[in-house]
């Protein structure tokens, strides 16, 4: 079933991608359907083994069309913004530099597929840029507040129903044979869930007061993920945004409301059972859980650097370095040696040492190509926090993140 779902999605995305760049009446419809399908498809991590093994997700197929059109623009001497050209240039130079780094520092016995997986985060950025350059004038026509509210409302319904069916009837076990889902607590991660979270984040950054409806349809699905780091990161940065704009009186009122909110959420956490998405938060308060969790998460890093030379501690081990993941042993279709850890900082440091900073420089330049400095800073801070326990640039949703944090939205009253 997993293979059938994956390849059917691949074919649909490939068709929509080609149709969206052709000059015919329904090309905008194809682009719109890309967002509809990507936001509403409830499968998410049910096809995760394709990504873990080969770093391929079905929605990548959509980008073939726009990438070819972008190349035609490049060869036709089409002009691009200076910031965009700078981001592309530095990214390409970094990829070349990593290749040189690998030649002189890297382990030549590593599998070439793992080398490609390490290069892929940079190639992903180079894939997001053509999408935004080719479709930027059309995206604002599609991504109106009215369309987004409608699609997120449908997404709330679909994710709620799907999560309930997973919780009560183990629907996810019928759709995938990955043993991970047999032992892990029920969680639901889809691209649409993250779209809602980042859209709400964007509204607040742009001083657009979200309605109660927008808050609910954007935030509730995010709770289904049980992604503690991302939820806390959103909350912390949003609090920072609010506090930076308020008077002392309003800050006091918000703190009072926040205390009430914390108590309410605290009650849900304390009373959560093992199948609840709040149970992952509840476990944080168990004696020794945090220290044990960090020791478990980061033990592959400790093992990986145990044989590092002095030079490796400065320059890393190079492209293709993998980490032995103890808890992958019982996932028969996934290699026990993975190219990333549950921390982007540790992952990049082990591979590139002090040159780890290059990825974050490129990511910030990318943000500045499509957002103003203030907005870029808030997004950058958000991802800096997420990176503590998440190698987000290696995840199946990274390309999607790059699109939705940079895409133009029409927030005018006429679009509501």
C-alpha positions, -999 to +999 in steps of 0.1 A: +000+000+000+029+024+008+044+020-026+010+025-043+002+057-025+037+071-031+038+064-068+003+076-075+011+109-058+043+111-078+024+108-111-002+134-100+025+159-090+045+154-122+013+161-143+004+192-123+039+206-125+041+203-162+006+216-167+013+246-145+040+260-167+023+254-201+007+284-217-029+273-217-061+282-200-059+260-169-022+264-159-032+285-129-057+258-119-028+233-119-008+255-097-037+259-073-043+222-073-007+217-062-014+237-030-048+220-025-033+185-028-002+193-008-021+209+020-050+184+022-033+151+016-033+134+050-005+109+043+025+128+055+050+105+072+032+074+059+056+075+030+086+085+051+107+055+043+112+068+008+125+100+022+147+083+049+163+059+024+165+081-007+156+116+004+128+117-021+092+129-015+064+126-039+057+164-041+092+170-055+080+158-089+060+190-093+091+211-095+105+196-127+084+219-148+093+252-131+129+242-129+131+238-167+113+271-172+138+288-148+167+274-168+152+289-200+150+323-182+186+320-172+199+312-207+177+339-222+195+365-200+164+372-178+173+396-150+169+385-114+171+404-081+206+410-068+198+392-035+185+361-054+216+360-076+238+363-044+219+335-027+223+312-057+260+321-062+269+315-025+249+283-024+267+269-055+301+280-041+293+262-009+284+230-027+317+233-046+335+240-013+319+209+003+331+189-026+367+201-021+363+195+016+352+159+009+382+153-014+407+164+012+389+155+045+361+131+038+360+094+042+362+079+007+346+047+018+312+063+025+283+054+002+278+079-027+240+080-018+249+094+016+272+121+000+242+131-022+219+132+008+243+157+024+244+179-007+206+178-011+197+205+015+216+230-006+201+217-038+167+220-022+172+257-017+183+259-054+150+242-062+128+265-041+142+296-058+130+286-094+096+279-080+093+314-065+108+331-095+086+314-120+053+316-101+058+347-080+033+369-099+007+341-099+012+330-063-003+362-049-034+357-071-039+322-056-027+326-020-055+350-009-067+351+026-101+338+015-086+308-003-062+300+026-090+302+052-111+279+032-084+254+026-072+254+062-108+248+074-110+218+052-076+208+064-087+210+100-116+187+092-095+161+073-067+160+099-091+157+128-110+128+111-077+112+101-062+116+135-093+101+151-093+071+128-056+066+136-063+069+173-093+046+174-089+022+145-052+022+136-058+035+101-022+044+097-011+007+101-033-002+071-016+024+049+020+017+057+041-013+066+067+008+085+070-008+119+078+026+134+041+034+136+034+002+155+053+013+185+054+051+184+025+071+200-001+083+175+011+115+158+000+131+125+024+151+104+013+165+071+025+194+050-009+211+054-005+212+092+027+231+089+012+255+063-014+266+088+012+272+115+035+293+093+006+312+078-006+322+113+030+332+121+032+353+090-001+371+098+012+381+132+046+393+119+028+415+094+006+431+121-025+415+105-048+406+134-059+370+129-095+361+135-104+335+161-113+312+132-078+316+117-062+309+150-081+277+155-078+263+120-041+271+120-031+260+155-052+229+163-038+206+136-003+216+148-011+199+181-017+166+163+020+164+154+031+162+190+061+181+178+072+197+210+102+217+197+082+233+169+052+241+191+074+257+218+095+276+192+063+291+176+050+301+210+084+317+221+089+337+190+053+348+188+055+360+224+087+379+215+069+396+186+039+406+208+060+418+237+081+440+214+050+459+203+031+463+236+029+488+264+035+476+300-002+475+307-009+453+277+021+431+286+006+426+321-028+417+306-012+392+282+008+376+310-024+372+330-041+356+301-011+335+294-012+321+329-048+311+324-038+296+291-009+277+306-031+263+334-057+252+309-031+235+287-015+221+318-047+204+327-049+188+293-013+177+296-017+163+331-048+143+322-035+131+288-034+094+282-008+075+261-026+080+228-030+118+232-007+141+213-003+159+247+013+128+262+046+137+245+045+170+265+035+152+297+065+129+295+088+160+298+078+162+334+087+126+343+117+122+366+149+120+345+130+120+312+147+151+297+183+140+306+176+105+294+160+118+262+189+140+254+213+112+262+194+089+238+190+115+211+227+126+212+244+093+219+249+086+181+268+119+179+290+110+209+297+076+192+305+093+158+331+117+172+348+091+194+375+085+168+378+122+156+413+135+151+422+171+162+416+182+126+382+166+125+371+186+155+378+217+136+368+207+100+345+178+106+345+144+089+331+154+056+302+146+033+285+112+037+292+108+074+265+087+090+254+081+126+244+047+140+208+050+152+200+024+178+162+028+175+163+020+137+173-016+143+137-028+143+128-008+111+139-034+086+134-013+055+155+016+068+193+016+071+206+017+107+231+043+097+215+077+090+230+109+076+214+132+102+206+133+139+178+149+159+198+181+161+209+201+131+238+217+150+254+184+159+247+169+125+264+197+106+292+201+131+302+164+129+303+168+091+318+202+085+331+215+118+334+253+118+321+254+083+287+244+097+278+281+098+276+282+060+242+265+059+227+291+083+243+319+063+227+306+031+193+300+048+193+336+061+203+350+026+174+330+011+150+346+036+163+380+028+157+374-009+120+372-003+113+389+030+123+422+046+150+421+073+127+423+102+105+394+090+136+374+081+150+378+116+118+363+131+118+334+108+155+328+113+151+328+151+122+303+147+144+279+128+174+284+150+152+271+179+137+243+158+173+232+149+180+223+185+162+190+183+154+188+146+176+185+114+149+203+095+169+207+063+170+169+059+133+164+065+106+157+039+090+191+047+121+213+041+112+222+005+077+230+016+090+252+044+111+271+020+081+278-002+056+289+024+079+311+044+088+330+012+057+329-010+037+362-015+003+363+002-026+386-006-038+398+028-059+427+015-095+431+027-107+423-008-092+388-005-109+379+028 
